[in-house]
């Protein structure tokens, strides 16, 4: 029995040691949980601050109204709305959370978009000496009005030397608006040019088949509509259900033939030249394809570069009577237009995005394209096949001399398109302008500025995403 003396003490000490270890482990776990809870709380507060800052940036973006589209002008205007870069306490947090702040920064623009980053930050004290947690949210600011909602399926900015319309089976359809009216099917350069198109469509003695409705601004401009789409009060209805295209081919042109484009830039060759020059400056290379066969998806400039001057600037030149032209011949009329290369597209020509053709084009079959085609020369469709064009064509050959540019005469011949239609589809046009703005944001801004000579520009906010999480 003496050998067992002290056993109880050993057992008690062992139990005490185990209890101490369990207590220390529990205490350590509690401390870790407390730290995790504190970090989570700080991170959540930082996220709420970032969201508050993003909402302030959103509201500030919508409040910006400036006289030009430069990023520096936008930055200055936005700074006056939200004080860029400054630490702002979150509203209502001065008492409860005096160490929680947000700040807004403007990042470098990407294409059409200007990223605005709102950072929520939690510090250990209100003096901001020790950063505990931060979260970042980014929104995008974009100029309002960029896009192609004003475009017609066919936009003919130049004067017409000759116009030959499509067959009776094909149609041209402007984008339908909520109230049933539509954008024009075709926008011409003037009332005289629009009348040429109307006369080709309705034929001789076709006065009873159309009605001209003048715009309310007293300019004398307006739109020629199929008579059946105008009610007894002389108002355009947008209703073509009773319009018989077999008796009146103008019924195939839903939206009518407008006497001027909605986009002001297509009425001013100098502004249009600035737009085209910016595109060539940003996107043209000598390796650009001159083939129009097969797929033409993405952003494509088809050009031989013969309109680029020694500085690489796009500059088609007019020649005057008796002036010797680059090909060695002499200009024998009052004004001679520059020579243009002719491109021929196969019957399989198809694609989407943006296609710019620097010259005359002859498609063998309708181009099955989704997006925007800009033709700087004559536009001809011969042969059958192809498909519908869903988007818009801008036909606008022009030339420049003495510091001024002028839209030239052109030929439009659509007789070879078979029964394929030209349809304004805003989805594809918006995608095309998104692509254009990525490739040449300067050109996109020039288009917008050209359409708004009054110089009042606003912004829209879009997107909302978290950028980083740090603790």
C-alpha positions as a Markdown table, in Angstrom:
| # | Residue | x | y | z |
|---|---|---|---|---|
| 1 | Unk | 0.0 | 0.0 | 0.0 |
| 2 | Unk | 2.9 | 2.4 | 0.7 |
| 3 | Unk | 3.9 | 2.1 | -2.9 |
| 4 | Unk | 0.6 | 3.7 | -4.0 |
| 5 | Unk | 1.0 | 6.9 | -1.9 |
| 6 | Unk | 0.9 | 10.2 | -4.0 |
| 7 | Unk | -1.1 | 8.6 | -6.9 |
| 8 | Unk | -4.1 | 10.8 | -6.2 |
| 9 | Unk | -1.9 | 13.9 | -6.5 |
| 10 | Unk | -0.6 | 12.8 | -9.9 |
| 11 | Unk | -4.1 | 12.2 | -11.1 |
| 12 | Unk | -5.3 | 15.5 | -9.9 |
| 13 | Unk | -2.3 | 17.3 | -11.4 |
| 14 | Unk | -3.0 | 15.6 | -14.7 |
| 15 | Unk | -6.6 | 16.6 | -14.7 |
| 16 | Unk | -5.6 | 20.2 | -13.8 |
| 17 | Unk | -3.1 | 20.2 | -16.7 |
| 18 | Unk | -5.7 | 18.9 | -19.1 |
| 19 | Unk | -8.2 | 21.5 | -17.9 |
| 20 | Unk | -5.7 | 24.2 | -18.3 |
| 21 | Unk | -4.9 | 23.1 | -21.8 |
| 22 | Unk | -8.5 | 22.9 | -22.7 |
| 23 | Unk | -9.1 | 26.4 | -21.2 |
| 24 | Unk | -6.1 | 27.8 | -23.1 |
| 25 | Unk | -7.3 | 26.2 | -26.3 |
| 26 | Unk | -10.8 | 27.6 | -25.9 |
| 27 | Unk | -9.4 | 31.0 | -25.1 |
| 28 | Unk | -7.2 | 31.0 | -28.2 |
| 29 | Unk | -10.1 | 29.8 | -30.3 |
| 30 | Unk | -12.2 | 32.7 | -28.9 |
| 31 | Unk | -9.5 | 35.2 | -29.7 |
| 32 | Unk | -9.3 | 33.9 | -33.3 |
| 33 | Unk | -13.1 | 34.0 | -33.6 |
| 34 | Unk | -13.0 | 37.5 | -32.3 |
| 35 | Unk | -10.4 | 38.6 | -34.8 |
| 36 | Unk | -12.3 | 36.9 | -37.6 |
| 37 | Unk | -15.5 | 38.6 | -36.5 |
| 38 | Unk | -13.7 | 41.9 | -36.3 |
| 39 | Unk | -12.1 | 41.5 | -39.8 |
| 40 | Unk | -15.5 | 40.4 | -41.2 |
| 41 | Unk | -17.1 | 43.4 | -39.7 |
| 42 | Unk | -14.5 | 45.7 | -41.0 |
| 43 | Unk | -14.7 | 44.2 | -44.5 |
| 44 | Unk | -18.5 | 44.5 | -44.4 |
| 45 | Unk | -18.2 | 48.1 | -43.4 |
| 46 | Unk | -15.7 | 48.7 | -46.2 |
| 47 | Unk | -18.1 | 47.1 | -48.7 |
| 48 | Unk | -21.0 | 49.3 | -47.6 |
| 49 | Unk | -18.7 | 52.3 | -47.8 |
| 50 | Unk | -17.7 | 51.3 | -51.4 |
| 51 | Unk | -21.3 | 50.8 | -52.4 |
| 52 | Unk | -22.2 | 54.2 | -50.9 |
| 53 | Unk | -19.3 | 55.8 | -52.9 |
| 54 | Unk | -20.4 | 54.0 | -56.1 |
| 55 | Unk | -23.9 | 55.3 | -55.7 |
| 56 | Unk | -22.5 | 58.8 | -55.2 |
| 57 | Unk | -20.3 | 58.4 | -58.4 |
| 58 | Unk | -23.4 | 57.2 | -60.3 |
| 59 | Unk | -25.4 | 60.2 | -59.3 |
| 60 | Unk | -22.5 | 62.5 | -60.0 |
| 61 | Unk | -22.1 | 61.0 | -63.5 |
| 62 | Unk | -25.8 | 61.6 | -64.3 |
| 63 | Unk | -25.5 | 65.2 | -63.1 |
| 64 | Unk | -22.6 | 66.1 | -65.5 |
| 65 | Unk | -23.5 | 68.4 | -68.3 |
| 66 | Unk | -20.5 | 69.8 | -70.3 |
| 67 | Unk | -19.7 | 71.6 | -73.5 |
| 68 | Unk | -17.3 | 69.1 | -75.0 |
| 69 | Unk | -16.6 | 65.4 | -74.8 |
| 70 | Unk | -13.0 | 65.4 | -73.6 |
| 71 | Unk | -12.1 | 63.2 | -70.6 |
| 72 | Unk | -10.5 | 66.2 | -68.9 |
| 73 | Unk | -13.7 | 68.2 | -69.1 |
| 74 | Unk | -15.7 | 65.3 | -67.7 |
| 75 | Unk | -13.1 | 64.8 | -64.9 |
| 76 | Unk | -13.4 | 68.5 | -64.0 |
| 77 | Unk | -17.2 | 68.4 | -64.0 |
| 78 | Unk | -17.3 | 65.2 | -62.0 |
| 79 | Unk | -14.8 | 66.5 | -59.5 |
| 80 | Unk | -17.1 | 69.5 | -58.8 |
| 81 | Unk | -19.9 | 66.9 | -58.1 |
| 82 | Unk | -18.1 | 64.4 | -55.9 |
| 83 | Unk | -14.6 | 65.8 | -55.0 |
| 84 | Unk | -12.5 | 63.1 | -56.7 |
| 85 | Unk | -9.8 | 61.5 | -54.6 |
| 86 | Unk | -10.9 | 63.0 | -51.2 |
| 87 | Unk | -11.8 | 60.8 | -48.3 |
| 88 | Unk | -15.5 | 61.3 | -47.5 |
| 89 | Unk | -17.2 | 60.0 | -44.3 |
| 90 | Unk | -20.1 | 57.7 | -45.0 |
| 91 | Unk | -23.3 | 59.6 | -44.4 |
| 92 | Unk | -24.6 | 59.0 | -40.8 |
| 93 | Unk | -21.3 | 57.3 | -39.8 |
| 94 | Unk | -19.7 | 60.2 | -37.9 |
| 95 | Unk | -21.0 | 58.9 | -34.6 |
| 96 | Unk | -21.3 | 55.2 | -35.1 |
| 97 | Unk | -18.4 | 54.6 | -37.5 |
| 98 | Unk | -16.2 | 57.7 | -37.5 |
| 99 | Unk | -13.3 | 55.7 | -39.0 |
| 100 | Unk | -15.2 | 54.6 | -42.2 |
| 101 | Unk | -14.6 | 56.5 | -45.4 |
| 102 | Unk | -15.1 | 56.3 | -49.2 |
| 103 | Unk | -13.2 | 58.0 | -52.0 |
| 104 | Unk | -13.9 | 58.1 | -55.8 |
| 105 | Unk | -11.2 | 58.0 | -58.5 |
| 106 | Unk | -11.5 | 58.3 | -62.3 |
| 107 | Unk | -9.4 | 55.7 | -64.1 |
| 108 | Unk | -8.0 | 55.7 | -67.6 |
| 109 | Unk | -10.7 | 55.4 | -70.3 |
| 110 | Unk | -11.2 | 52.2 | -72.2 |
| 111 | Unk | -12.9 | 52.7 | -75.5 |
| 112 | Unk | -16.1 | 54.5 | -75.0 |
| 113 | Unk | -16.1 | 53.9 | -71.2 |
| 114 | Unk | -14.5 | 55.8 | -68.4 |
| 115 | Unk | -14.1 | 53.6 | -65.3 |
| 116 | Unk | -15.0 | 55.3 | -61.9 |
| 117 | Unk | -13.7 | 53.4 | -58.9 |
| 118 | Unk | -15.2 | 53.8 | -55.5 |
| 119 | Unk | -13.0 | 52.6 | -52.6 |
| 120 | Unk | -14.5 | 51.9 | -49.2 |
| 121 | Unk | -11.9 | 52.1 | -46.4 |
| 122 | Unk | -12.0 | 51.3 | -42.7 |
| 123 | Unk | -9.2 | 52.6 | -40.5 |
| 124 | Unk | -8.3 | 51.9 | -36.9 |
| 125 | Unk | -9.0 | 55.6 | -36.0 |
| 126 | Unk | -10.5 | 58.7 | -37.6 |
| 127 | Unk | -7.1 | 60.1 | -38.4 |
| 128 | Unk | -6.7 | 57.4 | -41.1 |
| 129 | Unk | -3.2 | 56.3 | -39.8 |
| 130 | Unk | -3.8 | 52.5 | -40.0 |
| 131 | Unk | -5.9 | 50.9 | -42.8 |
| 132 | Unk | -7.8 | 47.9 | -41.5 |
| 133 | Unk | -9.9 | 46.9 | -44.6 |
| 134 | Unk | -10.8 | 48.2 | -48.1 |
| 135 | Unk | -13.2 | 47.2 | -50.8 |
| 136 | Unk | -13.5 | 48.6 | -54.3 |
| 137 | Unk | -16.5 | 48.9 | -56.7 |
| 138 | Unk | -16.3 | 50.1 | -60.3 |
| 139 | Unk | -18.9 | 51.7 | -62.5 |
| 140 | Unk | -18.6 | 52.9 | -66.1 |
| 141 | Unk | -19.4 | 56.4 | -67.4 |
| 142 | Unk | -20.3 | 56.8 | -71.0 |
| 143 | Unk | -21.3 | 59.7 | -73.2 |
| 144 | Unk | -25.0 | 59.8 | -73.8 |
| 145 | Unk | -26.2 | 59.6 | -77.4 |
| 146 | Unk | -23.4 | 57.4 | -78.8 |
| 147 | Unk | -24.9 | 54.7 | -80.9 |
| 148 | Unk | -27.0 | 54.3 | -84.0 |
| 149 | Unk | -30.6 | 54.9 | -83.0 |
| 150 | Unk | -31.0 | 57.8 | -85.5 |
| 151 | Unk | -29.7 | 55.9 | -88.5 |
| 152 | Unk | -31.9 | 54.6 | -91.3 |
| 153 | Unk | -31.2 | 51.2 | -93.0 |
| 154 | Unk | -30.0 | 53.3 | -96.0 |
| 155 | Unk | -28.3 | 56.7 | -95.4 |
| 156 | Unk | -27.3 | 58.4 | -98.6 |
| 157 | Unk | -25.4 | 61.6 | -97.6 |
| 158 | Unk | -24.1 | 62.3 | -101.1 |
| 159 | Unk | -26.1 | 63.7 | -104.1 |
| 160 | Unk | -27.4 | 61.1 | -106.5 |
| 161 | Unk | -26.2 | 60.9 | -110.0 |
| 162 | Unk | -28.4 | 57.9 | -110.4 |
| 163 | Unk | -30.6 | 55.8 | -108.1 |
| 164 | Unk | -32.0 | 52.4 | -109.1 |
| 165 | Unk | -34.2 | 50.8 | -106.3 |
| 166 | Unk | -34.6 | 47.1 | -105.4 |
| 167 | Unk | -37.1 | 44.6 | -106.7 |
| 168 | Unk | -40.7 | 44.6 | -105.6 |
| 169 | Unk | -40.0 | 41.5 | -103.4 |
| 170 | Unk | -37.5 | 43.3 | -101.1 |
| 171 | Unk | -38.2 | 45.8 | -98.4 |
| 172 | Unk | -36.5 | 48.5 | -96.3 |
| 173 | Unk | -37.7 | 48.8 | -92.7 |
| 174 | Unk | -36.8 | 51.5 | -90.2 |
| 175 | Unk | -36.6 | 50.7 | -86.5 |
| 176 | Unk | -40.1 | 50.6 | -85.1 |
| 177 | Unk | -40.6 | 52.8 | -82.0 |
| 178 | Unk | -43.0 | 52.3 | -79.1 |
| 179 | Unk | -45.8 | 54.3 | -80.6 |
| 180 | Unk | -45.8 | 52.4 | -83.9 |
| 181 | Unk | -43.9 | 55.1 | -85.9 |
| 182 | Unk | -40.5 | 54.3 | -87.4 |
| 183 | Unk | -37.2 | 55.7 | -88.3 |
| 184 | Unk | -37.1 | 56.5 | -92.0 |
| 185 | Unk | -36.4 | 53.6 | -94.3 |
| 186 | Unk | -34.0 | 55.8 | -96.3 |
| 187 | Unk | -32.5 | 59.2 | -95.4 |
| 188 | Unk | -31.4 | 61.3 | -98.3 |
| 189 | Unk | -29.3 | 64.4 | -98.5 |
| 190 | Unk | -32.1 | 66.8 | -99.4 |
| 191 | Unk | -35.7 | 67.0 | -100.5 |
| 192 | Unk | -34.6 | 67.0 | -104.2 |
| 193 | Unk | -32.5 | 63.8 | -103.6 |
| 194 | Unk | -35.3 | 62.1 | -101.7 |
| 195 | Unk | -37.7 | 62.9 | -104.6 |
| 196 | Unk | -35.4 | 61.1 | -107.0 |
| 197 | Unk | -35.7 | 58.0 | -104.8 |
| 198 | Unk | -39.5 | 58.3 | -104.5 |
| 199 | Unk | -39.8 | 58.7 | -108.3 |
| 200 | Unk | -37.8 | 55.6 | -108.9 |
| 201 | Unk | -40.0 | 53.7 | -106.5 |
| 202 | Unk | -43.5 | 54.8 | -107.6 |
| 203 | Unk | -42.7 | 55.3 | -111.3 |
| 204 | Unk | -44.3 | 57.8 | -113.6 |
| 205 | Unk | -47.5 | 59.6 | -112.6 |
| 206 | Unk | -47.1 | 58.2 | -109.0 |
| 207 | Unk | -48.2 | 61.4 | -107.2 |
| 208 | Unk | -51.2 | 59.7 | -105.7 |
| 209 | Unk | -49.1 | 57.0 | -104.2 |
| 210 | Unk | -47.2 | 59.1 | -101.7 |
| 211 | Unk | -47.8 | 61.9 | -99.2 |
| 212 | Unk | -45.1 | 64.4 | -98.1 |
| 213 | Unk | -45.4 | 65.5 | -94.5 |
| 214 | Unk | -43.3 | 68.4 | -93.5 |
| 215 | Unk | -41.4 | 68.6 | -90.2 |
| 216 | Unk | -42.7 | 70.9 | -87.5 |
| 217 | Unk | -39.6 | 73.1 | -87.4 |
| 218 | Unk | -40.5 | 75.0 | -90.6 |
| 219 | Unk | -37.3 | 74.0 | -92.4 |
| 220 | Unk | -39.2 | 72.6 | -95.3 |
| 221 | Unk | -37.7 | 69.1 | -94.7 |
| 222 | Unk | -39.9 | 66.1 | -94.0 |
| 223 | Unk | -40.6 | 62.6 | -95.2 |
| 224 | Unk | -42.3 | 61.0 | -98.2 |
| 225 | Unk | -44.7 | 58.2 | -97.0 |
| 226 | Unk | -46.8 | 55.7 | -98.8 |
| 227 | Unk | -50.3 | 57.2 | -99.0 |
| 228 | Unk | -51.9 | 54.2 | -97.2 |
| 229 | Unk | -49.7 | 54.9 | -94.1 |
| 230 | Unk | -51.3 | 58.4 | -93.7 |
| 231 | Unk | -54.7 | 58.9 | -92.3 |
| 232 | Unk | -57.5 | 61.2 | -93.5 |
| 233 | Unk | -56.2 | 64.0 | -91.3 |
| 234 | Unk | -52.9 | 63.9 | -93.1 |
| 235 | Unk | -51.0 | 62.3 | -90.1 |
| 236 | Unk | -48.5 | 59.4 | -90.5 |
| 237 | Unk | -49.8 | 56.3 | -88.7 |
| 238 | Unk | -47.0 | 53.9 | -89.1 |
| 239 | Unk | -49.6 | 51.3 | -90.0 |
| 240 | Unk | -48.7 | 49.3 | -93.1 |
| 241 | Unk | -51.2 | 46.5 | -92.7 |
| 242 | Unk | -53.4 | 47.9 | -95.4 |
| 243 | Unk | -50.6 | 49.1 | -97.6 |
| 244 | Unk | -50.5 | 46.9 | -100.8 |
| 245 | Unk | -47.0 | 46.7 | -102.1 |
| 246 | Unk | -48.2 | 45.1 | -105.3 |
| 247 | Unk | -50.0 | 48.3 | -106.1 |
| 248 | Unk | -47.6 | 50.7 | -104.5 |
| 249 | Unk | -44.0 | 49.7 | -104.0 |
| 250 | Unk | -43.5 | 52.6 | -101.6 |
| 251 | Unk | -45.3 | 50.3 | -99.1 |
| 252 | Unk | -42.1 | 48.2 | -98.9 |
| 253 | Unk | -40.3 | 51.3 | -97.5 |
| 254 | Unk | -41.6 | 51.2 | -93.9 |
| 255 | Unk | -40.7 | 54.6 | -92.4 |
| 256 | Unk | -40.7 | 56.5 | -95.6 |
| 257 | Unk | -38.0 | 58.5 | -97.4 |
| 258 | Unk | -36.7 | 61.4 | -95.4 |
| 259 | Unk | -35.3 | 64.5 | -96.9 |
| 260 | Unk | -32.3 | 64.8 | -94.5 |
| 261 | Unk | -30.5 | 62.5 | -92.1 |
| 262 | Unk | -31.3 | 62.6 | -88.4 |
| 263 | Unk | -27.6 | 62.7 | -87.7 |
| 264 | Unk | -26.3 | 66.2 | -88.4 |
| 265 | Unk | -22.8 | 64.9 | -89.2 |
| 266 | Unk | -24.2 | 63.3 | -92.4 |
| 267 | Unk | -25.2 | 66.8 | -93.6 |
| 268 | Unk | -21.7 | 68.3 | -93.1 |
| 269 | Unk | -18.9 | 66.8 | -95.1 |
| 270 | Unk | -16.2 | 68.6 | -93.0 |
| 271 | Unk | -17.5 | 67.0 | -89.8 |
| 272 | Unk | -17.8 | 63.6 | -91.6 |
| 273 | Unk | -14.2 | 64.0 | -92.8 |
| 274 | Unk | -13.0 | 64.5 | -89.3 |
| 275 | Unk | -14.8 | 61.3 | -88.3 |
| 276 | Unk | -13.4 | 59.2 | -91.1 |
| 277 | Unk | -9.9 | 60.6 | -90.6 |
| 278 | Unk | -10.0 | 59.6 | -87.0 |
| 279 | Unk | -10.9 | 56.1 | -87.9 |
| 280 | Unk | -8.1 | 55.8 | -90.5 |
| 281 | Unk | -5.6 | 57.3 | -88.0 |
| 282 | Unk | -6.5 | 54.8 | -85.3 |
| 283 | Unk | -7.3 | 51.6 | -87.3 |
| 284 | Unk | -5.9 | 51.6 | -90.9 |
| 285 | Unk | -2.8 | 49.7 | -91.7 |
| 286 | Unk | -1.3 | 48.8 | -95.1 |
| 287 | Unk | -2.1 | 45.1 | -94.4 |
| 288 | Unk | -5.9 | 45.8 | -94.5 |
| 289 | Unk | -7.6 | 43.2 | -96.7 |
| 290 | Unk | -8.9 | 44.4 | -100.1 |
| 291 | Unk | -11.0 | 41.3 | -100.5 |
| 292 | Unk | -14.8 | 41.3 | -100.0 |
| 293 | Unk | -15.2 | 37.5 | -100.2 |
| 294 | Unk | -16.3 | 35.3 | -97.3 |
| 295 | Unk | -16.6 | 36.4 | -93.7 |
| 296 | Unk | -16.0 | 40.1 | -92.9 |
| 297 | Unk | -16.7 | 40.0 | -89.1 |
| 298 | Unk | -15.2 | 42.4 | -86.7 |
| 299 | Unk | -13.7 | 45.8 | -87.6 |
| 300 | Unk | -12.5 | 46.0 | -91.2 |
| 301 | Unk | -11.2 | 48.8 | -93.4 |
| 302 | Unk | -11.1 | 47.9 | -97.1 |
| 303 | Unk | -8.7 | 50.4 | -98.7 |
| 304 | Unk | -5.7 | 50.7 | -100.9 |
| 305 | Unk | -4.5 | 53.7 | -99.0 |
| 306 | Unk | -4.6 | 55.9 | -102.1 |
| 307 | Unk | -6.4 | 58.7 | -100.2 |
| 308 | Unk | -3.7 | 59.0 | -97.5 |
| 309 | Unk | -1.4 | 62.0 | -97.7 |
| 310 | Unk | 2.3 | 62.0 | -96.8 |
| 311 | Unk | 1.5 | 62.3 | -93.1 |
| 312 | Unk | -0.9 | 59.3 | -93.2 |
| 313 | Unk | -4.0 | 61.5 | -93.0 |
| 314 | Unk | -7.1 | 60.5 | -94.9 |
| 315 | Unk | -7.5 | 63.3 | -97.5 |
| 316 | Unk | -9.5 | 62.6 | -100.7 |
| 317 | Unk | -8.8 | 65.6 | -103.0 |
| 318 | Unk | -11.0 | 67.4 | -105.5 |
| 319 | Unk | -9.6 | 68.7 | -108.8 |
| 320 | Unk | -10.7 | 71.7 | -110.7 |
| 321 | Unk | -10.9 | 72.4 | -114.4 |
| 322 | Unk | -7.6 | 72.2 | -116.3 |
| 323 | Unk | -5.8 | 70.8 | -113.3 |
| 324 | Unk | -3.6 | 67.7 | -114.0 |
| 325 | Unk | -4.6 | 64.8 | -111.8 |
| 326 | Unk | -2.4 | 62.0 | -110.4 |
| 327 | Unk | -3.1 | 59.7 | -113.3 |
| 328 | Unk | -1.7 | 62.3 | -115.7 |
| 329 | Unk | -5.1 | 63.3 | -117.2 |
| 330 | Unk | -6.5 | 66.8 | -117.0 |
| 331 | Unk | -9.7 | 67.7 | -115.3 |
| 332 | Unk | -12.1 | 68.8 | -118.0 |
| 333 | Unk | -15.1 | 69.9 | -115.9 |
| 334 | Unk | -15.7 | 72.5 | -113.3 |
| 335 | Unk | -15.0 | 70.0 | -110.6 |
| 336 | Unk | -13.5 | 66.5 | -111.0 |
| 337 | Unk | -13.9 | 64.0 | -108.2 |
| 338 | Unk | -11.0 | 61.9 | -107.0 |
| 339 | Unk | -10.6 | 58.5 | -108.6 |
| 340 | Unk | -11.8 | 55.6 | -106.4 |
| 341 | Unk | -10.8 | 52.0 | -106.4 |
| 342 | Unk | -13.6 | 49.5 | -107.2 |
| 343 | Unk | -14.1 | 46.5 | -104.9 |
| 344 | Unk | -16.2 | 43.5 | -105.8 |
| 345 | Unk | -17.8 | 41.3 | -103.2 |
| 346 | Unk | -18.7 | 37.7 | -103.8 |
| 347 | Unk | -22.2 | 36.2 | -103.3 |
| 348 | Unk | -21.0 | 34.8 | -100.0 |
| 349 | Unk | -20.1 | 38.2 | -98.6 |
| 350 | Unk | -21.3 | 38.1 | -95.0 |
| 351 | Unk | -20.3 | 39.3 | -91.5 |
| 352 | Unk | -21.0 | 41.5 | -88.6 |
| 353 | Unk | -19.5 | 44.5 | -86.9 |
| 354 | Unk | -18.1 | 47.5 | -88.8 |
| 355 | Unk | -17.1 | 47.4 | -92.5 |
| 356 | Unk | -15.6 | 50.6 | -94.1 |
| 357 | Unk | -15.0 | 50.5 | -97.9 |
| 358 | Unk | -12.8 | 53.2 | -99.2 |
| 359 | Unk | -14.1 | 53.3 | -102.8 |
| 360 | Unk | -16.9 | 52.0 | -105.0 |
| 361 | Unk | -18.3 | 48.6 | -104.1 |
| 362 | Unk | -20.2 | 46.0 | -106.2 |
| 363 | Unk | -21.7 | 43.1 | -104.3 |
| 364 | Unk | -22.6 | 40.0 | -106.3 |
| 365 | Unk | -25.6 | 39.3 | -104.1 |
| 366 | Unk | -26.9 | 41.2 | -101.1 |
| 367 | Unk | -24.4 | 41.5 | -98.3 |
| 368 | Unk | -25.6 | 39.4 | -95.4 |
| 369 | Unk | -24.3 | 41.7 | -92.7 |
| 370 | Unk | -25.3 | 42.6 | -89.1 |
| 371 | Unk | -24.0 | 46.0 | -88.1 |
| 372 | Unk | -22.7 | 49.1 | -89.9 |
| 373 | Unk | -21.3 | 49.4 | -93.4 |
| 374 | Unk | -19.8 | 52.8 | -94.5 |
| 375 | Unk | -19.2 | 53.1 | -98.3 |
| 376 | Unk | -17.1 | 56.0 | -99.5 |
| 377 | Unk | -18.1 | 55.5 | -103.2 |
| 378 | Unk | -20.8 | 54.1 | -105.4 |
| 379 | Unk | -22.9 | 51.3 | -103.9 |
| 380 | Unk | -24.1 | 48.5 | -106.3 |
| 381 | Unk | -25.7 | 45.1 | -105.8 |
| 382 | Unk | -25.7 | 42.8 | -108.7 |
| 383 | Unk | -26.6 | 39.1 | -109.1 |
| 384 | Unk | -28.7 | 37.1 | -106.7 |
| 385 | Unk | -28.2 | 35.4 | -103.4 |
| 386 | Unk | -26.9 | 36.8 | -100.2 |
| 387 | Unk | -29.2 | 37.6 | -97.3 |
| 388 | Unk | -30.8 | 40.4 | -95.3 |
| 389 | Unk | -28.8 | 43.3 | -94.2 |
| 390 | Unk | -29.6 | 43.9 | -90.5 |
| 391 | Unk | -28.2 | 47.3 | -89.4 |
| 392 | Unk | -27.3 | 50.3 | -91.5 |
| 393 | Unk | -25.5 | 51.4 | -94.6 |
| 394 | Unk | -24.0 | 54.9 | -94.8 |
| 395 | Unk | -23.2 | 55.8 | -98.4 |
| 396 | Unk | -21.1 | 59.0 | -98.3 |
| 397 | Unk | -18.4 | 59.5 | -100.9 |
| 398 | Unk | -16.7 | 62.9 | -100.4 |
| 399 | Unk | -13.7 | 64.9 | -101.3 |
| 400 | Unk | -11.8 | 67.9 | -100.0 |
| 401 | Unk | -10.0 | 71.0 | -101.4 |
| 402 | Unk | -8.8 | 74.3 | -99.9 |
| 403 | Unk | -9.7 | 73.3 | -96.4 |
| 404 | Unk | -13.3 | 72.4 | -97.2 |
| 405 | Unk | -14.9 | 69.0 | -97.9 |
| 406 | Unk | -17.9 | 68.2 | -100.1 |
| 407 | Unk | -20.1 | 65.2 | -100.6 |
| 408 | Unk | -19.8 | 64.0 | -104.1 |
| 409 | Unk | -22.2 | 62.6 | -106.6 |
| 410 | Unk | -22.7 | 58.8 | -106.4 |
| 411 | Unk | -24.7 | 56.0 | -108.0 |
| 412 | Unk | -26.9 | 53.6 | -106.0 |
| 413 | Unk | -28.1 | 50.5 | -107.7 |
| 414 | Unk | -29.9 | 47.9 | -105.6 |
| 415 | Unk | -31.6 | 45.9 | -108.3 |
| 416 | Unk | -29.6 | 42.8 | -107.9 |
| 417 | Unk | -30.6 | 42.1 | -104.3 |
| 418 | Unk | -33.4 | 39.8 | -105.0 |
| 419 | Unk | -36.0 | 39.6 | -102.2 |
| 420 | Unk | -33.5 | 40.4 | -99.5 |
| 421 | Unk | -34.4 | 43.2 | -97.1 |
| 422 | Unk | -32.6 | 46.1 | -95.4 |
| 423 | Unk | -33.6 | 46.2 | -91.8 |
| 424 | Unk | -32.7 | 48.6 | -89.0 |
| 425 | Unk | -31.8 | 46.4 | -86.0 |
| 426 | Unk | -30.7 | 48.4 | -83.1 |
| 427 | Unk | -29.1 | 45.5 | -81.3 |
| 428 | Unk | -26.5 | 45.0 | -84.1 |
| 429 | Unk | -25.9 | 48.7 | -84.6 |
| 430 | Unk | -25.3 | 49.2 | -80.9 |
| 431 | Unk | -22.8 | 46.3 | -81.0 |
| 432 | Unk | -21.1 | 47.9 | -84.0 |
| 433 | Unk | -20.7 | 51.3 | -82.2 |
| 434 | Unk | -19.4 | 49.5 | -79.2 |
| 435 | Unk | -16.7 | 48.0 | -81.5 |
| 436 | Unk | -16.1 | 51.3 | -83.2 |
| 437 | Unk | -15.7 | 53.1 | -79.8 |
| 438 | Unk | -13.2 | 50.4 | -78.7 |
| 439 | Unk | -11.1 | 50.7 | -81.9 |
| 440 | Unk | -11.4 | 54.5 | -82.3 |
| 441 | Unk | -12.9 | 56.4 | -79.3 |
| 442 | Unk | -11.8 | 59.7 | -80.9 |
| 443 | Unk | -14.0 | 58.9 | -83.9 |
| 444 | Unk | -17.0 | 58.0 | -81.7 |
| 445 | Unk | -16.6 | 61.3 | -79.8 |
| 446 | Unk | -16.3 | 63.2 | -83.1 |
| 447 | Unk | -19.5 | 61.6 | -84.3 |
| 448 | Unk | -21.4 | 62.6 | -81.2 |
| 449 | Unk | -20.0 | 66.2 | -81.3 |
| 450 | Unk | -20.9 | 66.5 | -85.0 |
| 451 | Unk | -24.4 | 65.5 | -84.2 |
| 452 | Unk | -24.7 | 68.1 | -81.4 |
| 453 | Unk | -23.4 | 71.5 | -82.6 |
| 454 | Unk | -24.9 | 73.2 | -79.5 |
| 455 | Unk | -22.3 | 71.5 | -77.4 |
| 456 | Unk | -24.4 | 70.1 | -74.5 |
| 457 | Unk | -23.2 | 66.6 | -73.5 |
| 458 | Unk | -24.4 | 64.4 | -70.7 |
| 459 | Unk | -23.3 | 61.0 | -69.4 |
| 460 | Unk | -24.9 | 57.8 | -68.5 |
| 461 | Unk | -23.7 | 55.3 | -65.9 |
| 462 | Unk | -23.6 | 51.6 | -66.4 |
| 463 | Unk | -22.2 | 48.5 | -64.9 |
| 464 | Unk | -21.5 | 47.7 | -61.2 |
| 465 | Unk | -18.8 | 45.2 | -60.2 |
| 466 | Unk | -16.4 | 44.6 | -57.3 |
| 467 | Unk | -12.7 | 45.0 | -58.2 |
| 468 | Unk | -10.6 | 43.9 | -55.3 |
| 469 | Unk | -11.0 | 42.6 | -51.7 |
| 470 | Unk | -8.2 | 43.3 | -49.3 |
| 471 | Unk | -8.0 | 43.1 | -45.5 |
